[in-house]
Each structure stands twice: as structure tokens, then as C-alpha cells.
């Protein structure tokens, strides 16, 4: 199962996968999932997700280098007074739409 197939499940029921709706917990989940997938899936094709999403966010919001995509999402959510996981999924859907 690719990261793109599991994220809709997390979006529907985030507290089933994360202790709290926190972007850094989601980042850890995604990182662990991708690491496990890379080790056990011979058809691993999600390797570019984090770097592509990171670069897309950085350019879209004109962020400096040296921060993670989770840091970018956290900053956006703080500026909007919104939940960081909700902001992630909003931006993730836009990212997917633009990169089909």
C-alpha cells in the first residue's frame, strides 16, 4: 500500500492513527511508514513523496531552506489559527492535484 493510499484513511480518522492531531506525529507516522515500506516492498515508489511535497510547500509559501515540511505546515497552521493536520491535508490535496 502506498502512502497515497493510506493518507485518506488517516484523514478520515486521524485519532485512530495518531495520539493527537499534531503535524509532528503525522510526520513521524509517515516517516516510519515510508521506512518500513522501503525495507519490505520491492515495488517501493513513494521515495520522492517527502522531498517533492517539501519542495512544493517551500516554493508555494516562499519558505527558507533548512526546515522540514512538517515545520512549514506547523508555521502555516499557526498563522491561520488552524489545526496542523487539517492544514496538511488541505495542502496535500492541492499538491496531488497539481502533480498528477
N, CA and C atoms as an extended XYZ file, in Angstrom:
300
Properties=species:S:1:pos:R:3:atomname:S:1:resname:S:1:resid:I:1 pbc="F F F"
N         0.853       -1.175        0.000 N   UNK     1
C         0.000        0.000        0.000 CA  UNK     1
C         0.896        1.235        0.000 C   UNK     1
N         0.624        2.161       -0.904 N   UNK     2
C         1.435        3.373       -0.989 CA  UNK     2
C         0.989        4.402        0.051 C   UNK     2
N         1.817        5.374        0.273 N   UNK     3
C         1.470        6.451        1.210 CA  UNK     3
C         0.222        7.187        0.737 C   UNK     3
N         0.058        7.289       -0.583 N   UNK     4
C        -1.104        7.983       -1.129 CA  UNK     4
C        -2.398        7.200       -0.891 C   UNK     4
N        -2.285        5.911       -0.666 N   UNK     5
C        -3.476        5.099       -0.384 CA  UNK     5
C        -3.822        5.086        1.101 C   UNK     5
N        -2.826        5.241        1.963 N   UNK     6
C        -3.111        5.215        3.404 CA  UNK     6
C        -3.520        6.586        3.948 C   UNK     6
N        -3.055        7.672        3.328 N   UNK     7
C        -3.378        9.007        3.842 CA  UNK     7
C        -4.880        9.291        3.910 C   UNK     7
N        -5.711        8.839        2.958 N   UNK     8
C        -7.152        9.080        3.105 CA  UNK     8
C        -7.748        8.430        4.357 C   UNK     8
N        -7.209        7.280        4.761 N   UNK     9
C        -7.680        6.642        5.995 CA  UNK     9
C        -7.329        7.500        7.205 C   UNK     9
N        -6.120        8.032        7.205 N   UNK    10
C        -5.700        8.890        8.311 CA  UNK    10
C        -6.527       10.166        8.326 C   UNK    10
N        -6.800       10.712        7.151 N   UNK    11
C        -7.598       11.936        7.075 CA  UNK    11
C        -8.990       11.715        7.646 C   UNK    11
N        -9.594       10.577        7.359 N   UNK    12
C       -10.947       10.286        7.855 CA  UNK    12
C       -10.983       10.101        9.364 C   UNK    12
N        -9.972        9.416        9.906 N   UNK    13
C        -9.959        9.101       11.337 CA  UNK    13
C        -8.552        9.282       11.905 C   UNK    13
N        -8.097       10.527       12.011 N   UNK    14
C        -6.712       10.758       12.436 CA  UNK    14
C        -6.387       10.208       13.821 C   UNK    14
N        -7.341       10.226       14.732 N   UNK    15
C        -7.047        9.775       16.089 CA  UNK    15
C        -6.961        8.255       16.192 C   UNK    15
N        -7.308        7.571       15.137 N   UNK    16
C        -7.117        6.124       15.095 CA  UNK    16
C        -5.639        5.788       14.818 C   UNK    16
N        -4.936        6.724       14.190 N   UNK    17
C        -3.541        6.514       13.809 CA  UNK    17
C        -2.562        7.363       14.622 C   UNK    17
N        -3.022        8.484       15.128 N   UNK    18
C        -2.178        9.423       15.867 CA  UNK    18
C        -2.765        9.648       17.259 C   UNK    18
N        -1.922        9.822       18.239 N   UNK    19
C        -2.406       10.061       19.606 CA  UNK    19
C        -3.183       11.376       19.683 C   UNK    19
N        -2.677       12.399       19.006 N   UNK    20
C        -3.372       13.688       18.901 CA  UNK    20
C        -3.205       14.194       17.475 C   UNK    20
N        -4.053       15.121       17.064 N   UNK    21
C        -3.947       15.687       15.722 CA  UNK    21
C        -2.814       16.703       15.700 C   UNK    21
N        -1.612       16.199       15.539 N   UNK    22
C        -0.404       17.008       15.583 CA  UNK    22
C         0.444       16.685       14.360 C   UNK    22
N         0.918       17.693       13.671 N   UNK    23
C         1.671       17.505       12.432 CA  UNK    23
C         2.953       16.727       12.662 C   UNK    23
N         3.576       16.885       13.811 N   UNK    24
C         4.832       16.174       14.061 CA  UNK    24
C         4.592       14.684       14.311 C   UNK    24
N         3.437       14.330       14.866 N   UNK    25
C         3.081       12.919       14.991 CA  UNK    25
C         2.780       12.329       13.616 C   UNK    25
N         2.099       13.105       12.779 N   UNK    26
C         1.834       12.647       11.414 CA  UNK    26
C         3.140       12.493       10.639 C   UNK    26
N         4.052       13.421       10.805 N   UNK    27
C         5.357       13.342       10.155 CA  UNK    27
C         6.085       12.064       10.581 C   UNK    27
N         6.048       11.747       11.869 N   UNK    28
C         6.699       10.525       12.361 CA  UNK    28
C         6.027        9.281       11.802 C   UNK    28
N         4.705        9.299       11.742 N   UNK    29
C         3.977        8.168       11.179 CA  UNK    29
C         4.369        7.954        9.723 C   UNK    29
N         4.346        9.027        8.949 N   UNK    30
C         4.688        8.934        7.523 CA  UNK    30
C         6.130        8.467        7.345 C   UNK    30
N         7.045        9.025        8.114 N   UNK    31
C         8.446        8.618        8.028 CA  UNK    31
C         8.636        7.146        8.346 C   UNK    31
N         7.985        6.679        9.396 N   UNK    32
C         8.064        5.264        9.763 CA  UNK    32
C         7.426        4.376        8.715 C   UNK    32
N         6.301        4.805        8.196 N   UNK    33
C         5.606        4.037        7.165 CA  UNK    33
C         6.473        3.909        5.918 C   UNK    33
N         7.055        5.024        5.486 N   UNK    34
C         7.895        5.003        4.290 CA  UNK    34
C         9.158        4.171        4.508 C   UNK    34
N         9.727        4.228        5.702 N   UNK    35
C        10.916        3.412        6.004 CA  UNK    35
C        10.583        1.929        5.944 C   UNK    35
N         9.494        1.552        6.552 N   UNK    36
C         9.062        0.153        6.538 CA  UNK    36
C         8.743       -0.286        5.114 C   UNK    36
N         8.065        0.558        4.385 N   UNK    37
C         7.713        0.242        3.005 CA  UNK    37
C         8.973        0.039        2.164 C   UNK    37
N         9.957        0.876        2.366 N   UNK    38
C        11.194        0.784        1.602 CA  UNK    38
C        11.923       -0.530        1.892 C   UNK    38
N        11.872       -0.977        3.126 N   UNK    39
C        12.549       -2.214        3.513 CA  UNK    39
C        11.832       -3.445        2.957 C   UNK    39
N        10.492       -3.462        3.029 N   UNK    40
C         9.748       -4.678        2.722 CA  UNK    40
C         9.042       -4.704        1.376 C   UNK    40
N         8.956       -3.596        0.686 N   UNK    41
C         8.213       -3.549       -0.575 CA  UNK    41
C         9.188       -3.424       -1.738 C   UNK    41
N         9.266       -4.469       -2.534 N   UNK    42
C        10.191       -4.448       -3.672 CA  UNK    42
C         9.750       -3.442       -4.732 C   UNK    42
N         8.498       -3.065       -4.730 N   UNK    43
C         7.966       -2.111       -5.702 CA  UNK    43
C         7.826       -0.722       -5.087 C   UNK    43
N         8.683       -0.392       -4.151 N   UNK    44
C         8.626        0.886       -3.437 CA  UNK    44
C         8.691        2.052       -4.417 C   UNK    44
N         7.649        2.874       -4.402 N   UNK    45
C         7.628        4.005       -5.335 CA  UNK    45
C         7.251        5.327       -4.668 C   UNK    45
N         7.294        5.373       -3.348 N   UNK    46
C         6.947        6.598       -2.622 CA  UNK    46
C         8.174        7.384       -2.175 C   UNK    46
N         9.339        6.998       -2.626 N   UNK    47
C        10.577        7.576       -2.102 CA  UNK    47
C        10.634        9.090       -2.260 C   UNK    47
N        10.009        9.611       -3.282 N   UNK    48
C        10.083       11.045       -3.538 CA  UNK    48
C         8.981       11.854       -2.860 C   UNK    48
N         8.039       11.195       -2.183 N   UNK    49
C         6.912       11.935       -1.617 CA  UNK    49
C         7.367       13.082       -0.719 C   UNK    49
N         8.184       12.776        0.284 N   UNK    50
C         8.547       13.806        1.253 CA  UNK    50
C         9.353       14.937        0.626 C   UNK    50
N        10.306       14.607       -0.224 N   UNK    51
C        11.113       15.681       -0.817 CA  UNK    51
C        10.298       16.500       -1.817 C   UNK    51
N         9.451       15.858       -2.603 N   UNK    52
C         8.623       16.596       -3.559 CA  UNK    52
C         7.602       17.479       -2.850 C   UNK    52
N         6.964       16.949       -1.819 N   UNK    53
C         5.988       17.730       -1.060 CA  UNK    53
C         6.689       18.888       -0.357 C   UNK    53
N         7.852       18.612        0.211 N   UNK    54
C         8.646       19.640        0.891 CA  UNK    54
C         8.967       20.788       -0.062 C   UNK    54
N         9.489       20.455       -1.233 N   UNK    55
C         9.891       21.477       -2.197 CA  UNK    55
C         8.679       22.252       -2.715 C   UNK    55
N         7.577       21.576       -2.930 N   UNK    56
C         6.350       22.220       -3.391 CA  UNK    56
C         5.862       23.241       -2.351 C   UNK    56
N         5.842       22.840       -1.069 N   UNK    57
C         5.441       23.761        0.010 CA  UNK    57
C         6.394       24.944        0.106 C   UNK    57
N         7.690       24.649        0.044 N   UNK    58
C         8.694       25.706        0.185 CA  UNK    58
C         8.506       26.775       -0.880 C   UNK    58
N         8.303       26.334       -2.109 N   UNK    59
C         8.123       27.294       -3.203 CA  UNK    59
C         6.787       28.027       -3.091 C   UNK    59
N         5.733       27.294       -2.768 N   UNK    60
C         4.398       27.903       -2.699 CA  UNK    60
C         4.338       29.014       -1.661 C   UNK    60
N         4.946       28.783       -0.494 N   UNK    61
C         4.870       29.742        0.606 CA  UNK    61
C         6.155       30.550        0.779 C   UNK    61
N         7.107       30.356       -0.127 N   UNK    62
C         8.354       31.108       -0.104 CA  UNK    62
C         9.100       30.947        1.230 C   UNK    62
N         9.208       29.702        1.678 N   UNK    63
C         9.920       29.410        2.920 CA  UNK    63
C        11.412       29.275        2.652 C   UNK    63
N        12.203       29.507        3.697 N   UNK    64
C        13.641       29.287        3.628 CA  UNK    64
C        13.941       27.796        3.691 C   UNK    64
N        15.091       27.424        3.171 N   UNK    65
C        15.575       26.049        3.311 CA  UNK    65
C        15.971       25.814        4.766 C   UNK    65
N        16.139       24.571        5.128 N   UNK    66
C        16.615       24.253        6.473 CA  UNK    66
C        15.516       23.823        7.422 C   UNK    66
N        14.301       23.710        6.933 N   UNK    67
C        13.185       23.264        7.756 CA  UNK    67
C        12.521       22.073        7.083 C   UNK    67
N        11.796       21.290        7.838 N   UNK    68
C        11.092       20.141        7.279 CA  UNK    68
C         9.722       20.570        6.755 C   UNK    68
N         9.090       19.690        5.972 N   UNK    69
C         7.737       20.009        5.504 CA  UNK    69
C         6.787       20.139        6.685 C   UNK    69
N         7.025       19.379        7.751 N   UNK    70
C         6.175       19.475        8.945 CA  UNK    70
C         6.328       20.848        9.611 C   UNK    70
N         7.556       21.388        9.601 N   UNK    71
C         7.771       22.741       10.129 CA  UNK    71
C         7.000       23.766        9.313 C   UNK    71
N         7.022       23.603        7.989 N   UNK    72
C         6.278       24.523        7.126 CA  UNK    72
C         4.787       24.469        7.448 C   UNK    72
N         4.253       23.253        7.549 N   UNK    73
C         2.825       23.092        7.854 CA  UNK    73
C         2.501       23.679        9.224 C   UNK    73
N         3.367       23.444       10.188 N   UNK    74
C         3.154       23.998       11.526 CA  UNK    74
C         3.081       25.524       11.472 C   UNK    74
N         3.998       26.145       10.756 N   UNK    75
C         4.003       27.610       10.640 CA  UNK    75
C         2.749       28.121        9.941 C   UNK    75
N         2.341       27.455        8.888 N   UNK    76
C         1.114       27.851        8.186 CA  UNK    76
C        -0.071       27.747        9.129 C   UNK    76
N        -0.158       26.649        9.854 N   UNK    77
C        -1.299       26.447       10.764 CA  UNK    77
C        -1.317       27.482       11.886 C   UNK    77
N        -0.144       27.858       12.374 N   UNK    78
C        -0.078       28.890       13.410 CA  UNK    78
C        -0.549       30.234       12.871 C   UNK    78
N        -0.157       30.568       11.649 N   UNK    79
C        -0.579       31.827       11.034 CA  UNK    79
C        -2.082       31.862       10.773 C   UNK    79
N        -2.667       30.705       10.506 N   UNK    80
C        -4.097       30.623       10.206 CA  UNK    80
C        -4.945       30.262       11.426 C   UNK    80
N        -4.310       30.003       12.551 N   UNK    81
C        -5.003       29.513       13.753 CA  UNK    81
C        -5.853       28.289       13.420 C   UNK    81
N        -5.244       27.347       12.713 N   UNK    82
C        -5.924       26.131       12.294 CA  UNK    82
C        -5.139       24.916       12.781 C   UNK    82
N        -5.795       23.768       12.814 N   UNK    83
C        -5.116       22.545       13.204 CA  UNK    83
C        -4.112       22.154       12.123 C   UNK    83
N        -2.923       21.788       12.541 N   UNK    84
C        -1.844       21.498       11.597 CA  UNK    84
C        -2.133       20.282       10.717 C   UNK    84
N        -2.809       19.274       11.238 N   UNK    85
C        -3.129       18.096       10.431 CA  UNK    85
C        -4.169       18.460        9.375 C   UNK    85
N        -5.128       19.295        9.736 N   UNK    86
C        -6.114       19.753        8.756 CA  UNK    86
C        -5.439       20.564        7.651 C   UNK    86
N        -4.489       21.398        8.021 N   UNK    87
C        -3.739       22.185        7.035 CA  UNK    87
C        -2.926       21.245        6.138 C   UNK    87
N        -2.309       20.232        6.735 N   UNK    88
C        -1.561       19.268        5.926 CA  UNK    88
C        -2.447       18.668        4.840 C   UNK    88
N        -3.625       18.186        5.214 N   UNK    89
C        -4.466       17.523        4.224 CA  UNK    89
C        -4.976       18.496        3.165 C   UNK    89
N        -5.245       19.706        3.555 N   UNK    90
C        -5.636       20.713        2.562 CA  UNK    90
C        -4.524       20.904        1.537 C   UNK    90
N        -3.302       21.104        2.025 N   UNK    91
C        -2.167       21.327        1.140 CA  UNK    91
C        -1.786       20.057        0.375 C   UNK    91
N        -1.922       18.911        1.013 N   UNK    92
C        -1.628       17.643        0.349 CA  UNK    92
C        -2.542       17.438       -0.867 C   UNK    92
N        -3.825       17.739       -0.701 N   UNK    93
C        -4.762       17.587       -1.825 CA  UNK    93
C        -4.418       18.554       -2.957 C   UNK    93
N        -4.027       19.758       -2.629 N   UNK    94
C        -3.607       20.708       -3.660 CA  UNK    94
C        -2.336       20.234       -4.355 C   UNK    94
N        -1.391       19.719       -3.582 N   UNK    95
C        -0.158       19.164       -4.120 CA  UNK    95
C        -0.452       18.026       -5.101 C   UNK    95
N        -1.316       17.107       -4.683 N   UNK    96
C        -1.660       15.983       -5.557 CA  UNK    96
C        -2.334       16.446       -6.830 C   UNK    96
N        -3.220       17.423       -6.698 N   UNK    97
C        -3.943       17.938       -7.855 CA  UNK    97
C        -2.980       18.574       -8.863 C   UNK    97
N        -2.019       19.304       -8.367 N   UNK    98
C        -1.049       19.984       -9.237 CA  UNK    98
C         0.004       19.040       -9.809 C   UNK    98
N         0.188       17.877       -9.194 N   UNK    99
C         1.260       16.964       -9.623 CA  UNK    99
C         0.746       15.645      -10.170 C   UNK    99
N        -0.397       15.661      -10.780 N   UNK   100
C        -0.936       14.438      -11.381 CA  UNK   100
C        -0.212       14.095      -12.646 C   UNK   100
